């Protein structure tokens, strides 16, 4: 369903169509009106979420919701980050005590309840799973207990589709940040086909998410194998000592200004020793690059167009993604020569998720970096892709993290990066390692793309089924 042709900047609205409580332009956009018309023309009865729900509720706000109430076990406490279209994300769950849960009993959730995010990430829906038995929700989530004749997975599928997404955007518009309230969630309208059709539509989407997860797990396993490959080719063992909460070092080993525990952690010092004992020559990063500099400090005025200014959000392992770009004026770019980029430069993140490296290729064109990235220009005998791959390996990341200050947000002092040790095999070996690994990363990228396309195609299919444009099979 292509609605791009309805994405019009200027349009007219009849006064009779105006709603007093929604008098902002975005509410009446032609693409929204088109989608509403499609919903009302579908072959199934259309109802509001409020009508389909036996109960609607949201979580606690203010003094009833504090970070210090989190525990490592107890009653699952669902936050916005835990609610994904594929279901409740279980890996990073927080918990609250049974006593706190009973205190917040109004926002108790049980299997089959739908959870919908209403702030931060608007309108993402997931069904609370059988595996959790019961839980509670934050104030930025609305819970729904549906009538028994409604399949909750069908409703979640609808809300996560384009047909639900536009309603969240439309109803959630604010002058400050987008958000929804309980009443507005109840205003969502949804076609209600017979239960067997609901079940089938829900199953198609669930099958797509299962297949996506299988492909992403395959890509994850391959990624681990690839990172092992570079160290195997360099003859470096990856066996690390067990993490220790206490250890002893000799006074003579304290050769730097660093006195923090992590700097002398056996895992870090063991890494250094393994690299030194490698059968290839070992040089410091400072010795193998002709340039090592960070980006421009201070505020740079961002423009809607101009020269791209890359940030940490653009840097992924061995890949630069040109999404959510910021731009600076060409004259500003010309003035800050130290952080201008050229093909073959290696970029490294130095704040937040530190130590992620990627190579600037010929397709980027003119670009610059902000102060949270470091630009490395390898010397002629160093393959830039080999350097980035090593920095992204466990041996590289451990060393980069070792150079970081241990503040609330880890920040690398980029001058200390010069101390990082890099094994330097002959250029032909570097080139071979880089070629093998780049081919493998390309394969992984295709697997991930196939995984996302499965979901995109399934969503398009179920949208057509909901609208009666495709037979439900």
C-alpha positions as CSV (number, residue, x, y, z in Angstrom):
1,X,0.0,0.0,0.0
2,X,1.8,3.1,-1.2
3,X,0.7,6.2,0.6
4,X,3.7,8.4,-0.4
5,X,1.6,10.2,-3.0
6,X,-0.7,11.4,-0.2
7,X,2.3,13.0,1.7
8,X,1.3,16.5,0.7
9,X,2.6,19.7,2.4
10,X,-0.3,21.9,1.5
11,X,-4.0,20.8,1.7
12,X,-7.5,22.1,2.6
13,X,-9.7,20.8,5.5
14,X,-13.4,21.5,5.7
15,X,-14.5,23.3,8.9
16,X,-17.0,20.5,9.4
17,X,-14.2,18.0,9.6
18,X,-12.4,19.9,12.4
19,X,-12.3,18.4,15.9
20,X,-12.0,21.0,18.6
21,X,-9.5,19.1,20.7
22,X,-7.2,18.4,17.7
23,X,-6.5,21.6,15.9
24,X,-3.0,21.0,14.7
25,X,-2.1,20.5,11.0
26,X,-0.6,17.1,11.4
27,X,-3.9,15.5,12.6
28,X,-5.5,16.2,9.2
29,X,-2.8,15.1,6.8
30,X,-4.1,13.6,3.6
31,X,-2.2,10.4,4.1
32,X,-4.0,9.9,7.4
33,X,-7.3,10.7,5.9
34,X,-6.6,8.2,3.1
35,X,-5.8,5.4,5.6
36,X,-8.9,6.2,7.7
37,X,-11.0,5.9,4.5
38,X,-9.4,2.5,3.7
39,X,-10.2,1.2,7.2
40,X,-13.8,2.2,7.0
41,X,-14.1,0.7,3.5
42,X,-12.8,-2.7,4.6
43,X,-15.3,-5.7,4.7
44,X,-15.2,-6.1,8.5
45,X,-16.9,-4.2,11.2
46,X,-14.7,-1.5,12.7
47,X,-14.6,-0.9,16.5
48,X,-12.6,1.3,18.9
49,X,-10.1,-0.4,21.2
50,X,-12.1,0.9,24.1
51,X,-15.2,-1.0,22.9
52,X,-13.1,-4.2,22.4
53,X,-11.6,-4.0,25.9
54,X,-13.0,-5.2,29.2
55,X,-10.4,-3.1,31.0
56,X,-7.8,-0.4,30.1
57,X,-5.1,0.7,32.5
58,X,-1.7,2.4,32.6
59,X,1.2,2.1,35.0
60,X,2.4,4.2,37.9
61,X,3.9,7.7,37.7
62,X,5.9,9.9,40.1
63,X,6.8,8.6,43.5
64,X,5.3,5.2,42.8
65,X,7.9,4.6,40.1
66,X,11.5,4.7,41.2
67,X,14.6,3.1,39.8
68,X,15.7,1.9,43.3
69,X,12.7,-0.4,43.5
70,X,14.3,-2.6,40.8
71,X,15.5,-6.1,41.8
72,X,17.3,-9.0,40.1
73,X,14.3,-11.2,40.7
74,X,10.7,-11.1,41.6
75,X,7.7,-9.8,39.6
76,X,8.6,-8.7,36.0
77,X,8.3,-4.9,35.6
78,X,7.8,-4.1,31.9
79,X,9.3,-0.9,30.5
80,X,9.0,0.7,27.1
81,X,12.3,-0.9,25.9
82,X,10.9,-4.3,26.7
83,X,7.9,-4.0,24.4
84,X,8.8,-4.9,20.8
85,X,6.7,-5.9,17.8
86,X,8.1,-9.4,18.0
87,X,7.0,-9.7,21.7
88,X,8.2,-8.9,25.2
89,X,12.0,-8.8,25.2
90,X,13.1,-11.0,28.1
91,X,16.9,-10.5,28.1
92,X,17.0,-7.2,30.1
93,X,13.9,-7.4,32.3
94,X,13.8,-5.6,35.6
95,X,11.8,-6.9,38.6
96,X,10.0,-5.5,41.6
97,X,9.2,-7.1,44.9
98,X,5.9,-8.9,45.5
99,X,5.0,-6.2,48.1
100,X,5.6,-3.4,45.6
101,X,3.6,-5.4,43.0
102,X,0.7,-5.7,45.3
103,X,0.9,-2.0,46.1
104,X,0.6,-1.3,42.3
105,X,-2.0,-3.9,41.7
106,X,-4.1,-1.7,39.4
107,X,-1.4,-2.0,36.8
108,X,-1.0,-5.8,37.1
109,X,-0.7,-7.6,33.8
110,X,-1.3,-11.3,33.0
111,X,-0.8,-13.5,29.9
112,X,-3.0,-12.4,27.1
113,X,-3.0,-8.7,28.0
114,X,-1.8,-6.3,25.3
115,X,0.8,-3.8,26.3
116,X,1.1,-0.6,24.2
117,X,3.9,2.0,24.5
118,X,2.6,5.6,24.9
119,X,5.8,7.6,25.4
120,X,9.3,7.5,24.0
121,X,8.5,4.9,21.3
122,X,4.8,5.4,20.5
123,X,2.3,2.7,19.6
124,X,4.4,-0.4,19.8
125,X,2.3,-3.4,21.0
126,X,3.1,-6.8,22.4
127,X,1.2,-9.5,24.2
128,X,2.2,-10.4,27.7
129,X,3.5,-14.0,27.4
130,X,2.4,-17.2,29.2
131,X,6.0,-17.8,30.4
132,X,5.9,-14.8,32.7
133,X,2.6,-15.6,34.6
134,X,2.1,-12.1,35.8
135,X,3.9,-8.7,35.9
136,X,3.5,-4.9,36.2
137,X,4.0,-2.0,33.8
138,X,5.6,1.5,33.9
139,X,3.5,4.6,33.4
140,X,4.6,4.9,29.8
141,X,2.7,1.7,28.9
142,X,-1.1,1.1,28.6
143,X,-2.4,-2.4,29.3
144,X,-5.6,-3.8,27.6
145,X,-7.7,-6.8,28.7
146,X,-9.6,-7.7,25.6
147,X,-13.0,-9.4,25.2
148,X,-12.6,-13.2,24.8
149,X,-13.7,-13.2,21.2
150,X,-10.7,-11.1,20.2
151,X,-7.3,-12.6,19.6
152,X,-4.8,-10.3,21.4
153,X,-2.0,-11.3,18.9
154,X,-4.3,-10.1,16.0
155,X,-4.8,-6.7,17.8
156,X,-1.0,-6.4,18.4
157,X,-0.3,-7.2,14.8
158,X,-2.8,-4.5,13.7
159,X,-1.3,-1.8,16.0
160,X,2.3,-2.6,14.8
161,X,1.2,-2.4,11.2
162,X,1.0,0.8,9.1
163,X,-2.7,0.9,9.9
164,X,-2.1,1.2,13.6
165,X,1.1,3.2,13.4
166,X,-0.5,6.2,11.7
167,X,-3.2,6.4,14.4
168,X,-0.5,6.5,17.1
169,X,1.3,9.3,15.3
170,X,-1.9,11.2,14.6
171,X,-3.4,10.9,18.1
172,X,0.0,11.3,19.9
173,X,1.0,14.6,18.4
174,X,1.9,17.3,20.9
175,X,3.6,20.7,20.8
176,X,6.5,19.2,22.8
177,X,7.2,15.5,22.6
178,X,4.8,12.9,21.1
179,X,2.8,10.9,23.6
180,X,-0.5,9.1,24.1
181,X,-2.8,8.9,27.0
182,X,-5.3,6.2,28.1
183,X,-8.2,7.9,26.4
184,X,-6.4,8.3,23.1
185,X,-5.4,4.7,23.0
186,X,-9.1,3.9,23.4
187,X,-9.8,5.9,20.3
188,X,-7.8,3.6,18.0
189,X,-10.1,2.0,15.5
190,X,-9.6,-1.6,14.3
191,X,-11.4,-3.9,11.9
192,X,-12.7,-7.0,13.6
193,X,-12.9,-10.0,11.2
194,X,-14.3,-13.4,12.4
195,X,-12.0,-15.2,14.9
196,X,-10.6,-17.7,12.5
197,X,-9.4,-14.9,10.3
198,X,-7.9,-13.0,13.2
199,X,-6.1,-16.2,14.2
200,X,-4.7,-16.7,10.7
201,X,-3.5,-13.1,10.4
202,X,-1.9,-13.2,13.8
203,X,-0.2,-16.6,12.9
204,X,1.3,-15.2,9.7
205,X,3.0,-12.4,11.6
206,X,4.2,-14.6,14.4
207,X,5.7,-17.0,11.9
208,X,7.5,-14.1,10.3
209,X,9.0,-13.1,13.6
210,X,10.1,-16.6,14.4
211,X,11.8,-17.0,11.0
212,X,13.4,-13.5,11.5
213,X,14.8,-14.5,14.9
214,X,16.3,-17.7,13.4
215,X,18.0,-15.8,10.6
216,X,19.3,-13.2,13.1
217,X,20.7,-15.9,15.4
218,X,22.4,-17.4,12.4
219,X,24.0,-14.0,11.6
220,X,25.0,-13.6,15.2
221,X,26.8,-17.0,15.2
222,X,28.6,-16.2,12.0
223,X,29.7,-12.9,13.4
224,X,31.3,-14.7,16.4
225,X,33.0,-17.1,14.1
226,X,34.4,-14.3,12.0
227,X,35.8,-12.5,15.0
228,X,37.5,-15.7,16.1
229,X,39.0,-16.0,12.6
230,X,41.2,-13.0,12.7
231,X,42.8,-14.0,16.0
232,X,43.3,-17.6,14.8
233,X,45.1,-16.3,11.7
234,X,47.3,-14.2,14.0
235,X,48.0,-17.1,16.2
236,X,46.5,-15.5,19.3
237,X,44.8,-17.6,21.9
238,X,41.5,-16.4,23.2
239,X,41.5,-18.2,26.5
240,X,41.1,-15.6,29.2
241,X,41.5,-16.1,33.0
242,X,38.3,-16.1,35.0
243,X,37.1,-12.7,36.1
244,X,38.5,-11.9,39.5
245,X,37.1,-9.5,42.1
246,X,40.5,-9.2,43.7
247,X,44.1,-9.7,42.6
248,X,47.6,-8.6,43.5
249,X,50.0,-6.7,41.3
250,X,53.6,-5.7,42.0
251,X,54.5,-2.0,42.6
252,X,56.8,-2.2,39.6
253,X,53.9,-2.9,37.3
254,X,52.2,0.4,38.1
255,X,53.9,2.3,35.3
256,X,51.1,4.7,34.3
257,X,48.9,7.4,35.9
258,X,46.1,4.9,36.0
259,X,45.2,3.5,39.4
260,X,41.8,2.1,38.7
261,X,40.9,-1.6,39.2
262,X,39.9,-2.2,35.5
263,X,43.2,-1.0,34.1
264,X,45.1,-3.8,35.9
265,X,42.3,-6.4,35.5
266,X,44.0,-9.8,34.7
267,X,41.8,-10.0,31.6
268,X,43.3,-6.7,30.3
269,X,46.9,-7.5,31.2
270,X,46.5,-11.1,29.9
271,X,45.4,-9.6,26.5
272,X,48.5,-7.5,26.3
273,X,50.7,-10.4,27.0
274,X,49.0,-12.6,24.4
275,X,49.5,-9.9,21.8
276,X,53.2,-9.4,22.7
277,X,53.8,-13.1,22.4
278,X,52.2,-13.2,19.0
279,X,54.5,-14.6,16.3
280,X,54.1,-11.5,14.1
281,X,55.8,-8.1,14.8
282,X,53.8,-6.0,17.2
283,X,53.6,-2.2,17.0
284,X,51.6,0.5,18.8
285,X,48.7,2.2,17.1
286,X,50.6,5.5,17.3
287,X,53.4,3.9,15.3
288,X,51.3,2.7,12.4
289,X,49.1,5.7,11.7
290,X,50.1,9.0,10.2
291,X,47.1,10.8,11.7
292,X,45.2,10.2,15.0
293,X,42.8,13.0,15.8
294,X,39.3,13.6,17.1
295,X,36.6,15.7,15.5
296,X,35.8,19.4,16.1
297,X,34.9,20.2,19.7
298,X,32.2,22.7,20.6
299,X,28.9,23.4,18.9
300,X,28.6,23.2,15.1
301,X,25.5,24.6,13.6
302,X,23.5,21.8,11.9
303,X,21.8,22.4,8.6
304,X,19.2,20.5,6.6
305,X,21.8,19.9,3.8
306,X,25.5,20.4,3.3
307,X,28.5,18.3,4.3
308,X,27.7,15.2,6.4
309,X,28.9,15.3,10.0
310,X,29.3,11.8,11.2
311,X,28.6,10.8,14.8
312,X,28.8,7.7,16.9
313,X,25.3,6.7,15.7
314,X,26.6,6.4,12.2
315,X,29.4,4.0,13.1
316,X,28.8,0.2,13.2
317,X,31.3,-2.6,13.2
318,X,33.1,-2.4,9.8
319,X,30.2,-0.3,8.4
320,X,29.3,3.4,8.2
321,X,25.5,3.9,7.9
322,X,24.3,7.2,6.5
323,X,21.1,7.5,8.5
324,X,19.9,10.3,10.7
325,X,22.7,12.5,9.4
326,X,23.6,16.0,10.5
327,X,25.1,18.5,8.0
328,X,27.4,21.5,8.3
329,X,28.1,24.3,5.9
330,X,30.8,23.7,3.3
331,X,32.8,26.7,4.6
332,X,32.8,25.2,8.1
333,X,33.9,21.8,6.7
334,X,36.7,23.5,4.8
335,X,37.9,25.3,8.0
336,X,38.2,22.2,10.2
337,X,40.8,20.3,8.1
338,X,42.0,18.1,10.9
339,X,38.8,16.1,11.0
340,X,38.0,16.0,7.2
341,X,37.7,12.4,5.9
342,X,39.1,10.6,2.9
343,X,38.9,7.0,1.7
344,X,41.0,4.7,3.8
345,X,40.6,6.5,7.0
346,X,39.5,4.4,10.0
347,X,36.9,5.9,12.4
348,X,36.7,4.8,16.0
349,X,34.0,5.6,18.6
350,X,35.3,7.1,21.8
351,X,32.1,7.6,24.0
352,X,29.3,5.4,25.0
353,X,29.7,2.2,22.9
354,X,33.5,2.7,22.6
355,X,35.9,1.0,20.3
356,X,33.7,0.4,17.3
357,X,35.7,0.8,14.1
358,X,34.8,1.3,10.4
359,X,36.6,2.3,7.2
360,X,35.7,5.3,5.1
361,X,35.2,4.0,1.5
362,X,35.1,5.8,-1.8
363,X,31.3,6.2,-1.7
364,X,31.1,8.6,1.2
365,X,32.4,11.7,-0.5
366,X,33.2,14.8,1.5
367,X,32.5,14.4,5.2
368,X,33.6,15.4,8.7
369,X,33.4,14.0,12.2
370,X,32.3,15.3,15.6
371,X,34.3,15.2,18.8
372,X,33.1,11.7,19.8
373,X,34.9,10.0,16.9
374,X,38.6,9.6,16.2
375,X,40.1,9.5,12.7
376,X,43.0,7.1,12.1
377,X,45.0,7.4,8.8
378,X,47.0,4.1,8.5
379,X,50.5,4.3,7.0
380,X,51.1,2.7,3.6
381,X,52.1,-0.7,4.9
382,X,48.8,-1.1,6.9
383,X,45.6,-2.3,5.3
384,X,42.8,0.0,6.7
385,X,40.3,-2.9,6.7
386,X,42.7,-5.1,8.6
387,X,43.2,-2.4,11.2
388,X,39.4,-1.9,11.6
389,X,38.8,-5.6,11.9
390,X,41.5,-6.0,14.6
391,X,40.1,-3.0,16.6
392,X,36.7,-4.6,16.4
393,X,38.0,-8.0,17.7
394,X,37.9,-8.9,21.3
395,X,41.6,-8.1,21.6
396,X,41.1,-4.7,20.1
397,X,38.0,-3.8,22.1
398,X,39.6,-4.8,25.4
399,X,42.5,-2.5,24.8
400,X,40.3,0.4,23.7
401,X,38.1,0.0,26.8
402,X,41.2,-0.1,28.9
403,X,42.1,3.4,27.7
404,X,38.7,4.8,28.8
405,X,38.0,6.9,31.9
406,X,35.8,5.0,34.3
407,X,33.2,7.7,34.7
408,X,29.4,7.4,34.4
409,X,29.7,7.4,30.6
410,X,33.0,5.8,29.5
411,X,35.1,8.2,27.4
412,X,38.3,7.4,25.7
413,X,41.2,9.9,26.0
414,X,42.2,9.7,22.4
415,X,45.9,10.3,23.0
416,X,46.0,7.1,25.0
417,X,44.8,5.2,22.0
418,X,48.4,5.4,20.7
419,X,49.3,2.7,23.3
420,X,47.1,0.0,21.7
421,X,49.1,-2.9,20.5
422,X,48.5,-4.2,16.9
423,X,50.1,-7.4,15.4
424,X,51.5,-6.5,12.0
425,X,51.7,-9.5,9.6
426,X,53.0,-8.9,6.0
427,X,50.6,-6.7,3.9
428,X,49.6,-9.7,1.8
429,X,48.4,-11.5,4.9
430,X,46.6,-8.4,6.2
431,X,44.9,-8.1,2.8
432,X,43.9,-11.8,2.8
433,X,42.4,-11.6,6.3
434,X,40.5,-8.4,5.3
435,X,39.1,-10.0,2.1
436,X,37.9,-13.1,3.8
437,X,36.3,-11.2,6.7
438,X,34.7,-8.5,4.5
439,X,33.1,-11.3,2.3
440,X,31.8,-12.9,5.5
441,X,30.4,-9.6,6.8
442,X,28.7,-9.1,3.4
443,X,27.1,-12.5,3.8
444,X,25.9,-11.6,7.3
445,X,24.5,-8.3,6.0
446,X,22.5,-10.2,3.4
447,X,21.2,-12.6,6.1
448,X,20.1,-9.7,8.3
449,X,18.5,-8.0,5.3
450,X,16.6,-11.1,4.4
451,X,15.4,-11.3,8.1
452,X,14.0,-7.8,8.0
453,X,12.4,-8.3,4.6
454,X,10.5,-11.3,5.9
455,X,8.8,-9.1,8.5
456,X,8.2,-6.2,6.0
457,X,6.6,-8.6,3.5
458,X,4.5,-10.3,6.2
459,X,3.3,-6.8,7.5
460,X,2.3,-5.8,3.9
461,X,0.4,-9.1,3.5
462,X,-1.6,-8.9,6.7
463,X,-2.4,-5.2,6.0
464,X,-4.0,-6.3,2.7
465,X,-5.9,-9.1,4.5
466,X,-7.2,-6.8,7.1
467,X,-8.4,-4.4,4.4
468,X,-10.0,-7.2,2.4
469,X,-7.6,-6.7,-0.5
470,X,-6.1,-10.2,-0.3
471,X,-7.8,-13.5,0.5
472,X,-6.9,-14.9,3.9
473,X,-5.3,-18.3,3.3
